[in-house]
Amino acid sequence: VNNDTLYNVQVTSINTISTFPYVENFENGPGGWTSGGALSSWAFGTPAKNVIIGAGSGVNSWVTGGLGTGTYNSNENSFVLGPCFNFSSLLNPVISLKVWWNSESGWDGAVLQSSIDEGLTWQNVGNFNDPNNWYNDNSLNGNPGGQQIGWGGRFDTGSGG
């Protein structure tokens, strides 16, 4: 490489969380969380949709299809990426979250995943029918997170809030 060659490099810095308990309600902004992926329709702010009509607490959240009445995109394969959590000081870490889903039954859905190799590979957190209202579907043909397990369904099988 000679010295007049230009390179375009994107660098993403992800905050590391190592103080617990960690709580994020997004009332002071996105809190270091970002969105991306193929055909991503994620938006941050106050949802005002026909079904998803509010945030889990306060007024802000992440929602697909924009903040108004829109829906997620066909063939969307997107994500919201949180900070890096260093759980090395914890014996039995617990994750609790408020998730409201409304997706095409048997096809689309969402899944919570983690990576221990800086995002090269991802694993599900939890499994189908785990306790405490974890994933409710193991036949999502849209393969969220690359597999068929996740939260999915509308109205009668969706989360309902």
Secondary structure as GFF3:
##gff-version 3
##sequence-region A 1 161
A	DSSP	beta_strand	16	17	.	.	.	ID=ss1
A	DSSP	beta_strand	34	38	.	.	.	ID=ss2
A	DSSP	beta_strand	43	45	.	.	.	ID=ss3
A	DSSP	beta_strand	61	63	.	.	.	ID=ss4
A	DSSP	beta_strand	77	81	.	.	.	ID=ss5
A	DSSP	beta_strand	84	85	.	.	.	ID=ss6
A	DSSP	beta_strand	113	114	.	.	.	ID=ss7
A	DSSP	beta_strand	123	124	.	.	.	ID=ss8
A	DSSP	three_ten_helix	144	146	.	.	.	ID=ss9
###
